[in-house]
Amino acid sequence: MLHVNGAVVGDGAASTTENSAPLLDVQDLKVSFPGPHGAVEIVRGLSYSIARGKTLGIVGESGCGKTMTSLALLGLVAGGGRVDGTIDFNGRDLAKFTQRQWQQVRGREIAMIFQEPMTAMNPVMPVGRQIAEVLVKHEKLRKGAAHGRAVDLLAQVGIPSPARRAEDYPHQLSGGMRQRAMIAMALACRPQLLIADEPTTALDVTIQAQILDLMLTLQDDAQMSIQFISHNLAVISEIADSIMVMYAGTAVEYAPADELFANPLHPYTQGLIQTLPDPDKRVERLYVIPGRVTSDITTGCRFARRCPFADDGCRQIEPDLLEVAPGHKVACHKVKP
């Protein structure tokens, strides 16, 4: 097992001691859906792990499989989707769970913050009641006690006048407050793993920073692991211990966060970093990675059509994810150990 700044990525056997074993160990995860010409793989053989109390950032363009990976962890892949592989969470393979078993885990041991609270929350139910329902179901609290705890949670995530705001409906809260309410709901049962799917995308920069600071504070308090998903490397850099870069359903690079920014090895990672604006430089035009993600590539490197270094070998043979330096893995024929 490869340990990266406290987060663990790659293949290998887990430690024999409970404290050093990763909380989450995903091996060869595949998510596929039926298509007109057979199964279409959205996630293709993904393997990664997350240590207890640490954060793994998953970054990539829209459609690369980030969200589908997280839905697989929660047993929420719908539409005839099939999940294969191993999802070891605290010594249990979630991939083998029944729906009844999933209902005991979702919200209690694993919770998720969705990208858009307005669509994730019930629009006709006060936010305090929505949080209280989680506590009634999983913690078996009475309604009065659950409501009081919901108010406490709203206060904990920094919502002013929490008792009054608990009676508000989602549309009555600002975007930042709705996201804080979603975090309160996700943390209601003190989950061991929090999945945050683009939790700051629709927020302005100031509110983004507040939400990230809040998540880090709550993580320290609860020793919680976080899987943080974003298309924004700048946001990922603020919270992640290590980073997994995804492209077209697979991982193309793993590294500690500092190492990834100091020494990006995969051309796609280099392109993502190059797209970040530099406040100290004036440019006429921001950099854009040429081309777009396509689904019709069945052989070779999935990034080859957009890569400035690709040759015939890249287009014919898919590269393996290999360790090229301590704690640093990359899937690229042009990168050598």
TALINCOR-V787887 format. One record per backbone hydrogen bond with DSSP energy under -0.5 kcal/mol. NH is the residue of the N-H (numbers start at 1). CO is the residue of the C=O. Records with the same first field share a line. If there is no record, write none. Layout:
BEGIN
NH->CO, CO
END
This chain:
BEGIN
2->9
3->1
4->2, 7
7->4
9->2
21->17
23->50
24->50
25->88
26->48
27->86
29->46
30->84
31->43
32->82
33->40
35->38
38->35
40->33
41->39
42->31, 40
43->31
44->249
45->29, 43
46->29
48->26
49->8
50->24
54->51
56->226
57->55, 242
58->228
59->57, 244
60->230
64->61
69->65
70->66
71->67
72->68
73->69
74->70
75->72
76->71
78->76
81->78
82->32
84->30
86->27
88->25
89->87, 92
90->23, 88
92->89
94->87, 92
96->93
97->94
102->98
103->99
104->100, 101
105->101, 102
106->102
107->110
108->105
109->105
110->105
111->193
113->195
114->112
117->115
119->116
120->116
121->117
123->121
125->122
127->168
128->166
129->166
130->126
131->127
132->128
133->129
134->130, 131
135->131
136->132
137->133
138->134
139->135
141->135
146->142
147->143
148->144
149->145
150->146
151->147
152->148
153->149
154->150
155->151
156->152
157->153
158->155
159->154
160->158
164->161
165->161
166->162
167->164
168->165
172->169
173->170
178->174
179->175
180->176
181->177
182->178
183->179
184->180
185->181
186->182
187->183
188->185
190->187
192->109
193->109
194->225
195->111, 193
196->194, 227
197->113, 195
198->196, 229
201->198
203->200
208->204
209->205
210->206
211->207
212->208
213->209
214->210
215->211
216->212
217->213
218->214
219->215
220->216
221->217
222->218
223->219
224->219
225->192
226->54
227->194
228->56, 226
229->196, 227
230->58
233->231
236->232
237->233
238->234, 235
239->235, 236
240->236
241->55
242->55
243->255
244->57
245->253
246->59, 244
247->250
249->64
250->247
252->245
253->245
254->329
255->243
257->241
260->256
261->257
262->258
263->259
270->266
271->267
272->268
273->269
274->270
275->271
276->273
279->277
281->278
283->281
298->296
300->316
301->314
304->301
306->303
307->303, 304
310->307
315->311
316->312
317->313
322->320, 330
324->322, 328
325->328
328->325
329->254
330->322
331->252
332->330
335->332
336->334
END
